[in-house]
Structure formats: structure tokens, C-alpha cells
Amino acid sequence: MKRHGNTKTEVNFSEATKGKLTFLLAFCVGIAALGPFQYGYTVGVLNLPEQELKKFYNESYFHMFGVELGSDQLTILWSSTVSIYCLGGLVGSLLVGPLTGSFLGRKWTMVSINLLSVSGALLMWGSKMQTSFQMIIVGRTIMGVHNGCAIMVVSMYLAEVSPPNLRGALGTTQGVFLTTGILVSQILGLQQILGSEERWPYLLGFYVIPAVLQSFCMMFLPESPRCLLIDKDDLEASRRALVKLQGAHINQDVYMQEMKTEHENELKEPKMSLLTLVKSRSLRPQLLICVVVWLGQQFCGSYAILYYSTSIFLSAGVPEEYSDYATIGVGGINVLTTVVFMMVVDKAGRRALLLWGVAIMVFSHAILTVTLGLTENLFCECGCQQGRWPTGVLDSAGACILPNATGDPNATMSAAAPFVNPYQWISYLSIVFAIVCIIAFAIGPGPIPFIITGELFRQGARPAAFMIGGSVNFVANGAVGLVFPILQARIGALTFLIFMAVCVLLCIFVAVKVPETSNKTFEDIQKLFGVQEDASGEAPNDISSDAYEGTTCL
């Protein structure tokens, strides 16, 4: 730090916020985002082949224990299978700090954890040959460890290799790949492709392809310059990586000095382990924002729709032959919306998009509660295919006994005149607002937690912050995956009132507590929370951020 008496030299870092997207930088971002792609694939892969896999679970359970699974047992076992990867994700997120620092760094962590991905994929692929549903559960848990580590280390890597003016757009790339992973899993899960009884093992083993591709390419790509300079203390390697990623035309001294300044400021603070970060008063506001937006991402209800969209559409009265395609439509719109988000996030701002996204979700959940509630009350409880009525009962043969057009209360539906359901439009209204909910999620609470967690903390605290954020993410994710089908069976449409209440609370929190971080350097963002040196080298907490826009002190 250069001083003249008690005066500091002001250096304008605005040039460091005007980087360009080079081919190599774009390629690095795309290859790194194959980690979130695998996470998205894990989220969606069990959705469409659900019935085939449940049949396999019954066969496997009978093969092992000689008895069939009961309906409630199967529901619990299936929901556990869907959500078990979150347990692995919790473990994986806790590995981020130890692996990504001076030990492996960002790049080699991404390469090495793909061994987990390949191992989990091979276990699930071999489950049918061994008639063992347990292999699916174990393989999915291992995939969770990979996903938990990958999603966080990629967020760190993208935040660190991106110029500030492109950080939002490039950070959202992992959201695009995550939603693309969900869509690819849904398309491959169709009966005509890999979702059939004979081919579903290949659907579960598909992870091998992106895992091998990412590991091979990543070995030849540069490490994060910030990681090389701050974590590994290698100035020349950092400079070389910076030139490779952003081109020789940049002012290297400005970029290097901005990273050095962050490092010097960080050295004045204690090294941030997970426990140190939790105890730190100065970083408590940032940590609170991080935890709340991650919780909001999971409990806002969109992952419940993505996990169980096919069964939601079936329960809403959508014909079975259309429900799979409705699910794929939701996945496709999710991808397109995330691409649009990537284009506007740095202009519109993180905070505004998060507010609008959550507000639209409140409205969508309210409408879904009404439409699904009407479906449950207007349709017959027996779920017969001829049409649903509020007074339906079953006879001893399992046929639905209903009043019909002739008024004969003893005639079954199969004997009645052809029935046209007058309430079918409600089913399609449910699809529309499920899609609106996913769109709102994709422009706000979906991708922004990944971006904002990387922006709110300095280099030393960033791994610990992602460990905490990842842990919260996967615990909440697992709770949603495990509890939602049980709630849906018990209280039906009222489940979405819970999600609506969460969205209302999240909207209030964002409006009151979350600052705008778009187009700011990491040091500028720290000043938003009053973290700014004075002449004595201390960090007062009451300094206005506006006075320091685009500059920092040396």
C-alpha cells in the first residue's frame, strides 16, 4: 500500500470493470459449467421414468425379501431416493473449503471430483443387472457429493475469472447449464428414448459423458488468477492466467493491483474458516443474506414442481399421454428464461430481478392453490379415467358408482353415456401457472444465490461462505424432495400456500436487506456493508458506499 504521510493514493479501478469476453474465457466458462449440468441432470432424471423405476423397486424388493412393498412404503422409499442426493450434496459442499484453497485450487477440484460422478453413474447403471434398488440410492448419494462440491466450486471459479461487468452474465452460465441438464434428463427420460423398462439404466449412467469431457478439457485450461495469486501466492502464474483468459490487450497492472488490494485487505482480517465466518460480526450481514436467499431458493416451491411435475400434472387432471410433454415444456421454458436472464442480469441488477421473480411466484402459487384445489374437489376421489365427480364411490369390483345422464344411481361410469369433462380447462390453467412459476424462478431466486454468494465475500471468506450456502441449499433441497410428496398426499393443493408464505417473507427480506451488487468490484461490494479502511488501517462500519464508487485506496 503506497502512503504519503497520512494520505493515501487514490487509484481508479474503473478499467478493471470493463473486461471483454474472449474465446478462451467463454470456453472455460462452458467447460466449468458441465458441473452444474450434472447437478441439473440429477434434479430431473427420476421425473419421467418414475413409474418404470417404481416397478423395478417393487420387483427388486420382492426379489430380496420375498414380500411386496406397500403403497406407503413405496412412497417413502421413492421420496427418499429422490432427495437422498441432498445428503451427499451436504457432504460435498463441506469439502469445498479444504479442496479449493492451496491444496487443489478451483481447476483441479473440478477435475478430481468427476471420479465421484463416474463411480455413481456406474453403480446406477449396474443396478438392473444386480436387481438392486439400493445401488440406485447409493449411486445417487455419491452423485450428490459430486454435485454439492461442483456447484459451489464452479460458482467460485466463474466469479473469479469474470471481469466485474460480465460477472453476472457469466455467473448465470451455470444456471443455463443446470436448467439444460434438467431439460436433457427429461427428454432422454421419454419412453421412446431412454425411459423404457429396458433402457432406463443407460439414462442413469449418462453422467459419464459430461464428467469425462469436463475432466479432459479442464486439465488444459487456466486456473483462476485470483486463486493463483491469493491462495497459492504465485504472481507470475496469476499474470499468465489473466492474459490467457482476458487477452494481452488488457491493462495487466490494473487487474493485478485490484487483486493485490483485495489480498492486502484480506490479510488484515483473520483467516476465514467456517467457524470463524459464522462468528464474524463484520460479515454477519453478508452471511445472513447468503443463508436466507439459499433457503428461499429451495422453499419457494419451484424445485418441488421440477421434481414432481409429472405427478402434479396428473393429479391436476392432465391426461397421462400429455403429462410427460408438459413436463418437458416446463424444462424448455426454464432454459430459455435462464438464457434471457443471463443477457439482462448486469443491466437490470440482481436485487430487482430477485424481487420481481419472488413477487410473481407469490401470485403463481396463489393461483395454483385455487386451480389444484378446484381439481381435487370437482374430480372424483377414485381417479377414474372416464371423468371425475365429487360424489364418486367404488363398488366391490372397484368400479366407480356415479349418477349419470339417465339419473340411475346404480349405473357405473363404464355403462354411462360418453362423458366430456367440463372442467378440463382448469387442468391446463394449472400447467400455465406452473410454467409462470418456473419462469419467475429462473429470473430471480434460481440463479441469483449462486452469483451473490460469490460477490458478497472476499477471497479468504469465499470458500467458507460457499460451504455454508451449499450446506443450507442441500439440507433444504432434501427436505423439499422428501416432504413434498407426503404433504401433497395429505393436504393436496394447500401445500402451495406454504410455498406462497415463504415467497412473501423472502420478498420482504430482499426489499429490506439485500443491496445491489451489479457492476461493482469485490472491494466496492465490501464498502456497501461499511467495510472500508480509514487512515489508521481500521475498518469502520458507517462509511457510505456512494463515495467510493469505482475507486479504492492504496
Secondary structure as UniProt FT lines:
FT   STRAND          3..4
FT   TURN            5..6
FT   STRAND          7..8
FT   STRAND          10..12
FT   HELIX           14..17
FT   HELIX           23..32
FT   HELIX           34..44
FT   TURN            45..49
FT   HELIX           50..65
FT   HELIX           71..83
FT   HELIX           85..94
FT   HELIX           96..100
FT   TURN            101..104
FT   HELIX           105..112
FT   HELIX           114..125
FT   HELIX           127..130
FT   HELIX           133..161
FT   HELIX           164..166
FT   HELIX           167..188
FT   TURN            191..194
FT   TURN            197..199
FT   HELIX           200..204
FT   TURN            205..207
FT   HELIX           208..218
FT   TURN            219..220
FT   HELIX           225..226
FT   HELIX           227..231
FT   HELIX           235..246
FT   TURN            248..249
FT   HELIX           252..267
FT   HELIX           274..279
FT   TURN            282..283
FT   HELIX           284..299
FT   HELIX           302..315
FT   TURN            316..317
FT   HELIX           320..348
FT   HELIX           350..378
FT   TURN            381..382
FT   TURN            385..386
FT   TURN            390..391
FT   STRAND          393..394
FT   TURN            396..397
FT   STRAND          400..401
FT   TURN            405..406
FT   TURN            409..410
FT   HELIX           413..415
FT   TURN            422..423
FT   HELIX           424..443
FT   TURN            444..447
FT   HELIX           448..455
FT   TURN            459..461
FT   HELIX           462..491
FT   HELIX           492..494
FT   HELIX           495..513
FT   TURN            518..519
FT   HELIX           522..528
FT   TURN            529..530
FT   TURN            535..536
FT   HELIX           545..548
FT   TURN            549..550
FT   STRAND          551..553
//
